[in-house]
Structure formats: structure tokens, C-alpha cells
Amino acid sequence: MGSEFSEEDRIAFYQFTDIVQDQEAWDREHVLDDDYKEWDNPYYGFPQMVRLAFNPNESSRKRLEELKSNGVTYAFSTLFKSQLV
């Protein structure tokens, strides 16, 4: 969490991974119930996150280090930062 909310304004800190874990736990607890319906899960329909990663090759890593030493950041938060036009 950033600093956009003060401590007193926060009622909970609940991340995506917490929701996924609770969804799976609910399924495990109720899967043997005869009346179990998938949509009874309070987390039913919650979107799943697709995580992608990449491993740059040696020449790309060297180039990124050169850029970093020249003050250019390659942090995703900066690369994908919106710009006002």
C-alpha cells in the first residue's frame, strides 16, 4: 500500500493472494458436501491473475546495467508510468 490512506482510514490489508488462498480453502472445506455448488463459494467468479515473467539474456542484462549506471531506471513502475500529454 502506498501512502494514499492514513493508518486510521485502513480497515484491512487484504491482498490478491489472500483471496485466492481463501477461495481454495473454501473449496477444500465444502467439496465433499452433497449440496456443494461451485457458485456457492463466496469467491466464485473472482478473476485469476495470470503472472508472466521473463529472464533477459546476458547481453540484455549487460545493457540494462549500462543504462542503470547512466541513471536510467528499468523498474516496471517507471517503465509503465502514465504520462500526461
HTML snippet that shows the backbone in 3Dmol.js (N, CA, C, O; Angstrom):
<script src="https://3Dmol.org/build/3Dmol-min.js"></script>
<div id="view" style="width:600px;height:400px;position:relative"></div>
<script>
const pdb = `
ATOM      1  N   MET A   1       0.843  -1.182   0.000  1.00  0.00           N
ATOM      2  CA  MET A   1       0.000   0.000   0.000  1.00  0.00           C
ATOM      3  C   MET A   1       0.878   1.230   0.000  1.00  0.00           C
ATOM      4  O   MET A   1       1.920   1.285   0.653  1.00  0.00           O
ATOM      5  N   GLY A   2       0.435   2.190  -0.735  1.00  0.00           N
ATOM      6  CA  GLY A   2       1.150   3.450  -0.759  1.00  0.00           C
ATOM      7  C   GLY A   2       0.714   4.313   0.410  1.00  0.00           C
ATOM      8  O   GLY A   2       0.136   3.824   1.381  1.00  0.00           O
ATOM      9  N   SER A   3       0.992   5.572   0.309  1.00  0.00           N
ATOM     10  CA  SER A   3       0.672   6.484   1.400  1.00  0.00           C
ATOM     11  C   SER A   3      -0.623   7.241   1.142  1.00  0.00           C
ATOM     12  O   SER A   3      -0.877   8.267   1.772  1.00  0.00           O
ATOM     13  N   GLU A   4      -1.454   6.739   0.209  1.00  0.00           N
ATOM     14  CA  GLU A   4      -2.676   7.474  -0.108  1.00  0.00           C
ATOM     15  C   GLU A   4      -3.742   7.385   0.981  1.00  0.00           C
ATOM     16  O   GLU A   4      -4.681   8.181   0.994  1.00  0.00           O
ATOM     17  N   PHE A   5      -3.602   6.410   1.909  1.00  0.00           N
ATOM     18  CA  PHE A   5      -4.535   6.290   3.012  1.00  0.00           C
ATOM     19  C   PHE A   5      -3.778   6.386   4.327  1.00  0.00           C
ATOM     20  O   PHE A   5      -2.677   5.852   4.466  1.00  0.00           O
ATOM     21  N   SER A   6      -4.372   7.064   5.276  1.00  0.00           N
ATOM     22  CA  SER A   6      -3.752   7.127   6.600  1.00  0.00           C
ATOM     23  C   SER A   6      -4.047   5.830   7.334  1.00  0.00           C
ATOM     24  O   SER A   6      -4.950   5.087   6.949  1.00  0.00           O
ATOM     25  N   GLU A   7      -3.301   5.560   8.373  1.00  0.00           N
ATOM     26  CA  GLU A   7      -3.460   4.326   9.147  1.00  0.00           C
ATOM     27  C   GLU A   7      -4.885   4.208   9.684  1.00  0.00           C
ATOM     28  O   GLU A   7      -5.448   3.113   9.701  1.00  0.00           O
ATOM     29  N   GLU A   8      -5.462   5.299  10.114  1.00  0.00           N
ATOM     30  CA  GLU A   8      -6.819   5.245  10.687  1.00  0.00           C
ATOM     31  C   GLU A   8      -7.892   4.997   9.625  1.00  0.00           C
ATOM     32  O   GLU A   8      -8.994   4.560   9.957  1.00  0.00           O
ATOM     33  N   ASP A   9      -7.588   5.268   8.362  1.00  0.00           N
ATOM     34  CA  ASP A   9      -8.547   5.033   7.279  1.00  0.00           C
ATOM     35  C   ASP A   9      -8.562   3.588   6.810  1.00  0.00           C
ATOM     36  O   ASP A   9      -9.500   3.176   6.128  1.00  0.00           O
ATOM     37  N   ARG A  10      -7.555   2.818   7.157  1.00  0.00           N
ATOM     38  CA  ARG A  10      -7.456   1.428   6.710  1.00  0.00           C
ATOM     39  C   ARG A  10      -8.274   0.523   7.621  1.00  0.00           C
ATOM     40  O   ARG A  10      -8.146   0.567   8.845  1.00  0.00           O
ATOM     41  N   ILE A  11      -9.109  -0.289   7.008  1.00  0.00           N
ATOM     42  CA  ILE A  11      -9.886  -1.222   7.812  1.00  0.00           C
ATOM     43  C   ILE A  11      -9.337  -2.643   7.687  1.00  0.00           C
ATOM     44  O   ILE A  11      -9.613  -3.499   8.528  1.00  0.00           O
ATOM     45  N   ALA A  12      -8.554  -2.887   6.624  1.00  0.00           N
ATOM     46  CA  ALA A  12      -7.970  -4.216   6.441  1.00  0.00           C
ATOM     47  C   ALA A  12      -6.859  -4.128   5.404  1.00  0.00           C
ATOM     48  O   ALA A  12      -6.819  -3.215   4.580  1.00  0.00           O
ATOM     49  N   PHE A  13      -5.979  -5.084   5.469  1.00  0.00           N
ATOM     50  CA  PHE A  13      -4.948  -5.222   4.441  1.00  0.00           C
ATOM     51  C   PHE A  13      -5.105  -6.626   3.886  1.00  0.00           C
ATOM     52  O   PHE A  13      -4.685  -7.603   4.506  1.00  0.00           O
ATOM     53  N   TYR A  14      -5.704  -6.714   2.732  1.00  0.00           N
ATOM     54  CA  TYR A  14      -6.088  -7.996   2.145  1.00  0.00           C
ATOM     55  C   TYR A  14      -5.617  -8.014   0.714  1.00  0.00           C
ATOM     56  O   TYR A  14      -6.106  -7.240  -0.109  1.00  0.00           O
ATOM     57  N   GLN A  15      -4.678  -8.882   0.402  1.00  0.00           N
ATOM     58  CA  GLN A  15      -4.083  -8.904  -0.923  1.00  0.00           C
ATOM     59  C   GLN A  15      -4.722  -9.970  -1.805  1.00  0.00           C
ATOM     60  O   GLN A  15      -5.458 -10.832  -1.326  1.00  0.00           O
ATOM     61  N   PHE A  16      -4.430  -9.899  -3.092  1.00  0.00           N
ATOM     62  CA  PHE A  16      -4.951 -10.851  -4.059  1.00  0.00           C
ATOM     63  C   PHE A  16      -4.662 -12.282  -3.627  1.00  0.00           C
ATOM     64  O   PHE A  16      -5.534 -13.149  -3.704  1.00  0.00           O
ATOM     65  N   THR A  17      -3.439 -12.527  -3.173  1.00  0.00           N
ATOM     66  CA  THR A  17      -3.066 -13.886  -2.764  1.00  0.00           C
ATOM     67  C   THR A  17      -3.902 -14.371  -1.582  1.00  0.00           C
ATOM     68  O   THR A  17      -4.186 -15.564  -1.475  1.00  0.00           O
ATOM     69  N   ASP A  18      -4.298 -13.458  -0.696  1.00  0.00           N
ATOM     70  CA  ASP A  18      -5.156 -13.837   0.434  1.00  0.00           C
ATOM     71  C   ASP A  18      -6.509 -14.324  -0.070  1.00  0.00           C
ATOM     72  O   ASP A  18      -7.044 -15.312   0.434  1.00  0.00           O
ATOM     73  N   ILE A  19      -7.058 -13.636  -1.057  1.00  0.00           N
ATOM     74  CA  ILE A  19      -8.359 -14.008  -1.615  1.00  0.00           C
ATOM     75  C   ILE A  19      -8.271 -15.375  -2.289  1.00  0.00           C
ATOM     76  O   ILE A  19      -9.146 -16.219  -2.097  1.00  0.00           O
ATOM     77  N   VAL A  20      -7.219 -15.597  -3.076  1.00  0.00           N
ATOM     78  CA  VAL A  20      -7.047 -16.880  -3.759  1.00  0.00           C
ATOM     79  C   VAL A  20      -6.919 -18.009  -2.742  1.00  0.00           C
ATOM     80  O   VAL A  20      -7.516 -19.070  -2.922  1.00  0.00           O
ATOM     81  N   GLN A  21      -6.159 -17.799  -1.690  1.00  0.00           N
ATOM     82  CA  GLN A  21      -5.993 -18.834  -0.660  1.00  0.00           C
ATOM     83  C   GLN A  21      -7.317 -19.129   0.040  1.00  0.00           C
ATOM     84  O   GLN A  21      -7.639 -20.289   0.301  1.00  0.00           O
ATOM     85  N   ASP A  22      -8.083 -18.086   0.343  1.00  0.00           N
ATOM     86  CA  ASP A  22      -9.384 -18.288   0.985  1.00  0.00           C
ATOM     87  C   ASP A  22     -10.361 -19.004   0.051  1.00  0.00           C
ATOM     88  O   ASP A  22     -11.155 -19.834   0.493  1.00  0.00           O
ATOM     89  N   GLN A  23     -10.299 -18.683  -1.222  1.00  0.00           N
ATOM     90  CA  GLN A  23     -11.148 -19.346  -2.216  1.00  0.00           C
ATOM     91  C   GLN A  23     -10.836 -20.843  -2.262  1.00  0.00           C
ATOM     92  O   GLN A  23     -11.749 -21.668  -2.254  1.00  0.00           O
ATOM     93  N   GLU A  24      -9.564 -21.189  -2.309  1.00  0.00           N
ATOM     94  CA  GLU A  24      -9.153 -22.592  -2.341  1.00  0.00           C
ATOM     95  C   GLU A  24      -9.516 -23.309  -1.038  1.00  0.00           C
ATOM     96  O   GLU A  24      -9.945 -24.463  -1.062  1.00  0.00           O
ATOM     97  N   ALA A  25      -9.347 -22.632   0.088  1.00  0.00           N
ATOM     98  CA  ALA A  25      -9.686 -23.228   1.383  1.00  0.00           C
ATOM     99  C   ALA A  25     -11.183 -23.506   1.463  1.00  0.00           C
ATOM    100  O   ALA A  25     -11.589 -24.556   1.962  1.00  0.00           O
ATOM    101  N   TRP A  26     -11.999 -22.590   0.984  1.00  0.00           N
ATOM    102  CA  TRP A  26     -13.446 -22.783   0.996  1.00  0.00           C
ATOM    103  C   TRP A  26     -13.809 -24.005   0.155  1.00  0.00           C
ATOM    104  O   TRP A  26     -14.629 -24.826   0.565  1.00  0.00           O
ATOM    105  N   ASP A  27     -13.202 -24.119  -1.010  1.00  0.00           N
ATOM    106  CA  ASP A  27     -13.456 -25.275  -1.870  1.00  0.00           C
ATOM    107  C   ASP A  27     -13.079 -26.581  -1.169  1.00  0.00           C
ATOM    108  O   ASP A  27     -13.842 -27.546  -1.202  1.00  0.00           O
ATOM    109  N   ARG A  28     -11.904 -26.611  -0.537  1.00  0.00           N
ATOM    110  CA  ARG A  28     -11.454 -27.833   0.151  1.00  0.00           C
ATOM    111  C   ARG A  28     -12.422 -28.223   1.273  1.00  0.00           C
ATOM    112  O   ARG A  28     -12.708 -29.403   1.476  1.00  0.00           O
ATOM    113  N   GLU A  29     -12.918 -27.223   1.991  1.00  0.00           N
ATOM    114  CA  GLU A  29     -13.803 -27.496   3.128  1.00  0.00           C
ATOM    115  C   GLU A  29     -15.184 -27.983   2.688  1.00  0.00           C
ATOM    116  O   GLU A  29     -15.836 -28.720   3.427  1.00  0.00           O
ATOM    117  N   HIS A  30     -15.634 -27.588   1.513  1.00  0.00           N
ATOM    118  CA  HIS A  30     -17.006 -27.875   1.104  1.00  0.00           C
ATOM    119  C   HIS A  30     -17.142 -28.851  -0.058  1.00  0.00           C
ATOM    120  O   HIS A  30     -18.260 -29.208  -0.429  1.00  0.00           O
ATOM    121  N   VAL A  31     -16.047 -29.283  -0.629  1.00  0.00           N
ATOM    122  CA  VAL A  31     -16.104 -30.105  -1.838  1.00  0.00           C
ATOM    123  C   VAL A  31     -16.808 -31.446  -1.603  1.00  0.00           C
ATOM    124  O   VAL A  31     -17.379 -32.008  -2.538  1.00  0.00           O
ATOM    125  N   LEU A  32     -16.777 -31.956  -0.393  1.00  0.00           N
ATOM    126  CA  LEU A  32     -17.420 -33.235  -0.100  1.00  0.00           C
ATOM    127  C   LEU A  32     -18.881 -33.090   0.314  1.00  0.00           C
ATOM    128  O   LEU A  32     -19.573 -34.093   0.494  1.00  0.00           O
ATOM    129  N   ASP A  33     -19.361 -31.854   0.467  1.00  0.00           N
ATOM    130  CA  ASP A  33     -20.769 -31.636   0.784  1.00  0.00           C
ATOM    131  C   ASP A  33     -21.629 -32.079  -0.395  1.00  0.00           C
ATOM    132  O   ASP A  33     -21.339 -31.750  -1.546  1.00  0.00           O
ATOM    133  N   ASP A  34     -22.676 -32.821  -0.101  1.00  0.00           N
ATOM    134  CA  ASP A  34     -23.563 -33.288  -1.172  1.00  0.00           C
ATOM    135  C   ASP A  34     -24.253 -32.139  -1.899  1.00  0.00           C
ATOM    136  O   ASP A  34     -24.547 -32.231  -3.091  1.00  0.00           O
ATOM    137  N   ASP A  35     -24.504 -31.070  -1.177  1.00  0.00           N
ATOM    138  CA  ASP A  35     -25.207 -29.931  -1.774  1.00  0.00           C
ATOM    139  C   ASP A  35     -24.255 -28.877  -2.318  1.00  0.00           C
ATOM    140  O   ASP A  35     -24.678 -27.770  -2.653  1.00  0.00           O
ATOM    141  N   TYR A  36     -22.999 -29.208  -2.407  1.00  0.00           N
ATOM    142  CA  TYR A  36     -21.987 -28.245  -2.853  1.00  0.00           C
ATOM    143  C   TYR A  36     -22.229 -27.804  -4.293  1.00  0.00           C
ATOM    144  O   TYR A  36     -22.387 -28.625  -5.197  1.00  0.00           O
ATOM    145  N   LYS A  37     -22.253 -26.522  -4.475  1.00  0.00           N
ATOM    146  CA  LYS A  37     -22.324 -25.925  -5.804  1.00  0.00           C
ATOM    147  C   LYS A  37     -21.152 -24.955  -5.914  1.00  0.00           C
ATOM    148  O   LYS A  37     -20.889 -24.176  -4.998  1.00  0.00           O
ATOM    149  N   GLU A  38     -20.467 -25.013  -7.019  1.00  0.00           N
ATOM    150  CA  GLU A  38     -19.285 -24.169  -7.193  1.00  0.00           C
ATOM    151  C   GLU A  38     -19.595 -22.697  -6.935  1.00  0.00           C
ATOM    152  O   GLU A  38     -18.790 -21.983  -6.337  1.00  0.00           O
ATOM    153  N   TRP A  39     -20.750 -22.252  -7.380  1.00  0.00           N
ATOM    154  CA  TRP A  39     -21.114 -20.838  -7.251  1.00  0.00           C
ATOM    155  C   TRP A  39     -21.529 -20.458  -5.833  1.00  0.00           C
ATOM    156  O   TRP A  39     -21.766 -19.281  -5.562  1.00  0.00           O
ATOM    157  N   ASP A  40     -21.622 -21.438  -4.915  1.00  0.00           N
ATOM    158  CA  ASP A  40     -21.893 -21.125  -3.506  1.00  0.00           C
ATOM    159  C   ASP A  40     -20.664 -20.517  -2.825  1.00  0.00           C
ATOM    160  O   ASP A  40     -20.775 -19.832  -1.808  1.00  0.00           O
ATOM    161  N   ASN A  41     -19.507 -20.780  -3.400  1.00  0.00           N
ATOM    162  CA  ASN A  41     -18.270 -20.220  -2.857  1.00  0.00           C
ATOM    163  C   ASN A  41     -18.366 -18.694  -2.938  1.00  0.00           C
ATOM    164  O   ASN A  41     -18.594 -18.149  -4.018  1.00  0.00           O
ATOM    165  N   PRO A  42     -18.193 -17.996  -1.804  1.00  0.00           N
ATOM    166  CA  PRO A  42     -18.303 -16.529  -1.826  1.00  0.00           C
ATOM    167  C   PRO A  42     -17.266 -15.872  -2.746  1.00  0.00           C
ATOM    168  O   PRO A  42     -17.395 -14.699  -3.097  1.00  0.00           O
ATOM    169  N   TYR A  43     -16.260 -16.619  -3.123  1.00  0.00           N
ATOM    170  CA  TYR A  43     -15.225 -16.079  -4.011  1.00  0.00           C
ATOM    171  C   TYR A  43     -15.428 -16.539  -5.453  1.00  0.00           C
ATOM    172  O   TYR A  43     -14.578 -16.280  -6.304  1.00  0.00           O
ATOM    173  N   TYR A  44     -16.537 -17.215  -5.738  1.00  0.00           N
ATOM    174  CA  TYR A  44     -16.807 -17.713  -7.084  1.00  0.00           C
ATOM    175  C   TYR A  44     -16.794 -16.553  -8.079  1.00  0.00           C
ATOM    176  O   TYR A  44     -17.393 -15.504  -7.841  1.00  0.00           O
ATOM    177  N   GLY A  45     -16.117 -16.759  -9.171  1.00  0.00           N
ATOM    178  CA  GLY A  45     -16.071 -15.736 -10.206  1.00  0.00           C
ATOM    179  C   GLY A  45     -14.966 -14.717 -10.013  1.00  0.00           C
ATOM    180  O   GLY A  45     -14.765 -13.846 -10.859  1.00  0.00           O
ATOM    181  N   PHE A  46     -14.253 -14.822  -8.911  1.00  0.00           N
ATOM    182  CA  PHE A  46     -13.151 -13.894  -8.698  1.00  0.00           C
ATOM    183  C   PHE A  46     -12.088 -14.173  -9.764  1.00  0.00           C
ATOM    184  O   PHE A  46     -11.687 -15.323  -9.942  1.00  0.00           O
ATOM    185  N   PRO A  47     -11.637 -13.159 -10.461  1.00  0.00           N
ATOM    186  CA  PRO A  47     -10.694 -13.407 -11.570  1.00  0.00           C
ATOM    187  C   PRO A  47      -9.377 -13.989 -11.087  1.00  0.00           C
ATOM    188  O   PRO A  47      -8.900 -13.687  -9.993  1.00  0.00           O
ATOM    189  N   GLN A  48      -8.809 -14.826 -11.928  1.00  0.00           N
ATOM    190  CA  GLN A  48      -7.499 -15.383 -11.624  1.00  0.00           C
ATOM    191  C   GLN A  48      -6.444 -14.520 -12.297  1.00  0.00           C
ATOM    192  O   GLN A  48      -6.623 -14.059 -13.425  1.00  0.00           O
ATOM    193  N   MET A  49      -5.364 -14.314 -11.601  1.00  0.00           N
ATOM    194  CA  MET A  49      -4.286 -13.499 -12.138  1.00  0.00           C
ATOM    195  C   MET A  49      -3.335 -14.386 -12.934  1.00  0.00           C
ATOM    196  O   MET A  49      -2.914 -15.446 -12.471  1.00  0.00           O
ATOM    197  N   VAL A  50      -3.018 -13.945 -14.102  1.00  0.00           N
ATOM    198  CA  VAL A  50      -2.033 -14.645 -14.915  1.00  0.00           C
ATOM    199  C   VAL A  50      -0.718 -13.900 -14.732  1.00  0.00           C
ATOM    200  O   VAL A  50      -0.611 -12.716 -15.054  1.00  0.00           O
ATOM    201  N   ARG A  51       0.260 -14.593 -14.220  1.00  0.00           N
ATOM    202  CA  ARG A  51       1.554 -13.964 -13.968  1.00  0.00           C
ATOM    203  C   ARG A  51       2.537 -14.377 -15.043  1.00  0.00           C
ATOM    204  O   ARG A  51       2.675 -15.557 -15.366  1.00  0.00           O
ATOM    205  N   LEU A  52       3.201 -13.405 -15.577  1.00  0.00           N
ATOM    206  CA  LEU A  52       4.199 -13.657 -16.606  1.00  0.00           C
ATOM    207  C   LEU A  52       5.550 -13.155 -16.120  1.00  0.00           C
ATOM    208  O   LEU A  52       5.631 -12.180 -15.373  1.00  0.00           O
ATOM    209  N   ALA A  53       6.578 -13.812 -16.539  1.00  0.00           N
ATOM    210  CA  ALA A  53       7.923 -13.393 -16.177  1.00  0.00           C
ATOM    211  C   ALA A  53       8.840 -13.647 -17.360  1.00  0.00           C
ATOM    212  O   ALA A  53       8.530 -14.439 -18.250  1.00  0.00           O
ATOM    213  N   PHE A  54       9.941 -12.982 -17.353  1.00  0.00           N
ATOM    214  CA  PHE A  54      10.923 -13.234 -18.395  1.00  0.00           C
ATOM    215  C   PHE A  54      12.306 -13.172 -17.786  1.00  0.00           C
ATOM    216  O   PHE A  54      12.526 -12.525 -16.762  1.00  0.00           O
ATOM    217  N   ASN A  55      13.220 -13.843 -18.421  1.00  0.00           N
ATOM    218  CA  ASN A  55      14.593 -13.874 -17.962  1.00  0.00           C
ATOM    219  C   ASN A  55      15.459 -13.330 -19.100  1.00  0.00           C
ATOM    220  O   ASN A  55      15.716 -14.040 -20.073  1.00  0.00           O
ATOM    221  N   PRO A  56      15.910 -12.079 -18.986  1.00  0.00           N
ATOM    222  CA  PRO A  56      16.700 -11.498 -20.070  1.00  0.00           C
ATOM    223  C   PRO A  56      18.013 -12.255 -20.280  1.00  0.00           C
ATOM    224  O   PRO A  56      18.611 -12.772 -19.337  1.00  0.00           O
ATOM    225  N   ASN A  57      18.440 -12.303 -21.537  1.00  0.00           N
ATOM    226  CA  ASN A  57      19.701 -12.978 -21.830  1.00  0.00           C
ATOM    227  C   ASN A  57      20.876 -12.117 -21.351  1.00  0.00           C
ATOM    228  O   ASN A  57      20.682 -10.993 -20.890  1.00  0.00           O
ATOM    229  N   GLU A  58      22.071 -12.645 -21.462  1.00  0.00           N
ATOM    230  CA  GLU A  58      23.274 -11.988 -20.943  1.00  0.00           C
ATOM    231  C   GLU A  58      23.475 -10.593 -21.536  1.00  0.00           C
ATOM    232  O   GLU A  58      23.744  -9.647 -20.796  1.00  0.00           O
ATOM    233  N   SER A  59      23.350 -10.449 -22.854  1.00  0.00           N
ATOM    234  CA  SER A  59      23.572  -9.139 -23.468  1.00  0.00           C
ATOM    235  C   SER A  59      22.525  -8.126 -23.012  1.00  0.00           C
ATOM    236  O   SER A  59      22.835  -6.947 -22.840  1.00  0.00           O
ATOM    237  N   SER A  60      21.287  -8.582 -22.817  1.00  0.00           N
ATOM    238  CA  SER A  60      20.234  -7.679 -22.329  1.00  0.00           C
ATOM    239  C   SER A  60      20.518  -7.239 -20.899  1.00  0.00           C
ATOM    240  O   SER A  60      20.314  -6.075 -20.555  1.00  0.00           O
ATOM    241  N   ARG A  61      20.988  -8.164 -20.066  1.00  0.00           N
ATOM    242  CA  ARG A  61      21.313  -7.804 -18.680  1.00  0.00           C
ATOM    243  C   ARG A  61      22.453  -6.793 -18.637  1.00  0.00           C
ATOM    244  O   ARG A  61      22.428  -5.863 -17.831  1.00  0.00           O
ATOM    245  N   LYS A  62      23.460  -6.971 -19.504  1.00  0.00           N
ATOM    246  CA  LYS A  62      24.568  -6.016 -19.556  1.00  0.00           C
ATOM    247  C   LYS A  62      24.070  -4.641 -19.969  1.00  0.00           C
ATOM    248  O   LYS A  62      24.469  -3.628 -19.395  1.00  0.00           O
ATOM    249  N   ARG A  63      23.196  -4.611 -20.966  1.00  0.00           N
ATOM    250  CA  ARG A  63      22.645  -3.335 -21.443  1.00  0.00           C
ATOM    251  C   ARG A  63      21.824  -2.660 -20.350  1.00  0.00           C
ATOM    252  O   ARG A  63      21.904  -1.444 -20.177  1.00  0.00           O
ATOM    253  N   LEU A  64      21.039  -3.435 -19.614  1.00  0.00           N
ATOM    254  CA  LEU A  64      20.257  -2.878 -18.516  1.00  0.00           C
ATOM    255  C   LEU A  64      21.168  -2.302 -17.437  1.00  0.00           C
ATOM    256  O   LEU A  64      20.869  -1.248 -16.875  1.00  0.00           O
ATOM    257  N   GLU A  65      22.269  -2.977 -17.144  1.00  0.00           N
ATOM    258  CA  GLU A  65      23.227  -2.472 -16.153  1.00  0.00           C
ATOM    259  C   GLU A  65      23.892  -1.183 -16.642  1.00  0.00           C
ATOM    260  O   GLU A  65      24.123  -0.268 -15.852  1.00  0.00           O
ATOM    261  N   GLU A  66      24.203  -1.106 -17.945  1.00  0.00           N
ATOM    262  CA  GLU A  66      24.763   0.129 -18.506  1.00  0.00           C
ATOM    263  C   GLU A  66      23.779   1.280 -18.333  1.00  0.00           C
ATOM    264  O   GLU A  66      24.153   2.373 -17.909  1.00  0.00           O
ATOM    265  N   LEU A  67      22.539   1.022 -18.663  1.00  0.00           N
ATOM    266  CA  LEU A  67      21.512   2.055 -18.505  1.00  0.00           C
ATOM    267  C   LEU A  67      21.394   2.485 -17.049  1.00  0.00           C
ATOM    268  O   LEU A  67      21.284   3.674 -16.749  1.00  0.00           O
ATOM    269  N   LYS A  68      21.417   1.515 -16.155  1.00  0.00           N
ATOM    270  CA  LYS A  68      21.307   1.814 -14.726  1.00  0.00           C
ATOM    271  C   LYS A  68      22.470   2.677 -14.255  1.00  0.00           C
ATOM    272  O   LYS A  68      22.280   3.614 -13.481  1.00  0.00           O
ATOM    273  N   SER A  69      23.675   2.360 -14.723  1.00  0.00           N
ATOM    274  CA  SER A  69      24.847   3.142 -14.310  1.00  0.00           C
ATOM    275  C   SER A  69      24.796   4.562 -14.866  1.00  0.00           C
ATOM    276  O   SER A  69      25.447   5.461 -14.334  1.00  0.00           O
ATOM    277  N   ASN A  70      24.024   4.767 -15.938  1.00  0.00           N
ATOM    278  CA  ASN A  70      23.847   6.109 -16.515  1.00  0.00           C
ATOM    279  C   ASN A  70      22.610   6.810 -15.962  1.00  0.00           C
ATOM    280  O   ASN A  70      22.201   7.853 -16.471  1.00  0.00           O
ATOM    281  N   GLY A  71      22.020   6.235 -14.922  1.00  0.00           N
ATOM    282  CA  GLY A  71      20.889   6.891 -14.265  1.00  0.00           C
ATOM    283  C   GLY A  71      19.528   6.576 -14.860  1.00  0.00           C
ATOM    284  O   GLY A  71      18.528   7.181 -14.472  1.00  0.00           O
ATOM    285  N   VAL A  72      19.476   5.639 -15.798  1.00  0.00           N
ATOM    286  CA  VAL A  72      18.196   5.259 -16.390  1.00  0.00           C
ATOM    287  C   VAL A  72      17.661   4.038 -15.649  1.00  0.00           C
ATOM    288  O   VAL A  72      18.355   3.030 -15.514  1.00  0.00           O
ATOM    289  N   THR A  73      16.428   4.135 -15.172  1.00  0.00           N
ATOM    290  CA  THR A  73      15.859   3.006 -14.437  1.00  0.00           C
ATOM    291  C   THR A  73      15.084   2.101 -15.374  1.00  0.00           C
ATOM    292  O   THR A  73      14.516   2.553 -16.369  1.00  0.00           O
ATOM    293  N   TYR A  74      15.067   0.827 -15.050  1.00  0.00           N
ATOM    294  CA  TYR A  74      14.267  -0.114 -15.821  1.00  0.00           C
ATOM    295  C   TYR A  74      13.219  -0.784 -14.926  1.00  0.00           C
ATOM    296  O   TYR A  74      12.735  -1.876 -15.224  1.00  0.00           O
ATOM    297  N   ALA A  75      12.882  -0.112 -13.832  1.00  0.00           N
ATOM    298  CA  ALA A  75      11.830  -0.619 -12.947  1.00  0.00           C
ATOM    299  C   ALA A  75      10.494  -0.548 -13.673  1.00  0.00           C
ATOM    300  O   ALA A  75      10.194   0.447 -14.333  1.00  0.00           O
ATOM    301  N   PHE A  76       9.695  -1.600 -13.553  1.00  0.00           N
ATOM    302  CA  PHE A  76       8.407  -1.629 -14.246  1.00  0.00           C
ATOM    303  C   PHE A  76       7.521  -0.452 -13.849  1.00  0.00           C
ATOM    304  O   PHE A  76       6.805   0.097 -14.686  1.00  0.00           O
ATOM    305  N   SER A  77       7.566  -0.068 -12.591  1.00  0.00           N
ATOM    306  CA  SER A  77       6.723   1.043 -12.157  1.00  0.00           C
ATOM    307  C   SER A  77       7.067   2.326 -12.909  1.00  0.00           C
ATOM    308  O   SER A  77       6.202   3.177 -13.114  1.00  0.00           O
ATOM    309  N   THR A  78       8.306   2.466 -13.312  1.00  0.00           N
ATOM    310  CA  THR A  78       8.717   3.630 -14.086  1.00  0.00           C
ATOM    311  C   THR A  78       8.467   3.417 -15.566  1.00  0.00           C
ATOM    312  O   THR A  78       8.010   4.325 -16.259  1.00  0.00           O
ATOM    313  N   LEU A  79       8.764   2.227 -16.049  1.00  0.00           N
ATOM    314  CA  LEU A  79       8.561   1.947 -17.473  1.00  0.00           C
ATOM    315  C   LEU A  79       7.112   2.114 -17.882  1.00  0.00           C
ATOM    316  O   LEU A  79       6.826   2.607 -18.973  1.00  0.00           O
ATOM    317  N   PHE A  80       6.189   1.705 -17.013  1.00  0.00           N
ATOM    318  CA  PHE A  80       4.775   1.747 -17.357  1.00  0.00           C
ATOM    319  C   PHE A  80       4.029   2.906 -16.713  1.00  0.00           C
ATOM    320  O   PHE A  80       2.799   2.905 -16.662  1.00  0.00           O
ATOM    321  N   LYS A  81       4.758   3.877 -16.228  1.00  0.00           N
ATOM    322  CA  LYS A  81       4.144   5.038 -15.601  1.00  0.00           C
ATOM    323  C   LYS A  81       3.409   5.846 -16.666  1.00  0.00           C
ATOM    324  O   LYS A  81       3.937   6.075 -17.754  1.00  0.00           O
ATOM    325  N   SER A  82       2.196   6.274 -16.348  1.00  0.00           N
ATOM    326  CA  SER A  82       1.441   7.057 -17.325  1.00  0.00           C
ATOM    327  C   SER A  82       2.041   8.452 -17.454  1.00  0.00           C
ATOM    328  O   SER A  82       2.641   8.988 -16.522  1.00  0.00           O
ATOM    329  N   GLN A  83       1.860   9.009 -18.624  1.00  0.00           N
ATOM    330  CA  GLN A  83       2.379  10.346 -18.899  1.00  0.00           C
ATOM    331  C   GLN A  83       1.236  11.265 -19.292  1.00  0.00           C
ATOM    332  O   GLN A  83       0.322  10.877 -20.020  1.00  0.00           O
ATOM    333  N   LEU A  84       1.309  12.474 -18.801  1.00  0.00           N
ATOM    334  CA  LEU A  84       0.324  13.473 -19.213  1.00  0.00           C
ATOM    335  C   LEU A  84       0.755  14.048 -20.553  1.00  0.00           C
ATOM    336  O   LEU A  84       1.927  14.369 -20.748  1.00  0.00           O
ATOM    337  N   VAL A  85      -0.162  14.175 -21.448  1.00  0.00           N
ATOM    338  CA  VAL A  85       0.148  14.723 -22.775  1.00  0.00           C
ATOM    339  C   VAL A  85      -0.477  16.074 -22.968  1.00  0.00           C
ATOM    340  O   VAL A  85      -0.319  16.681 -24.027  1.00  0.00           O
TER     341      VAL A  85
END
`;
const viewer = $3Dmol.createViewer("view");
viewer.addModel(pdb, "pdb");
viewer.setStyle({}, {cartoon: {color: "spectrum"}});
viewer.zoomTo();
viewer.render();
</script>
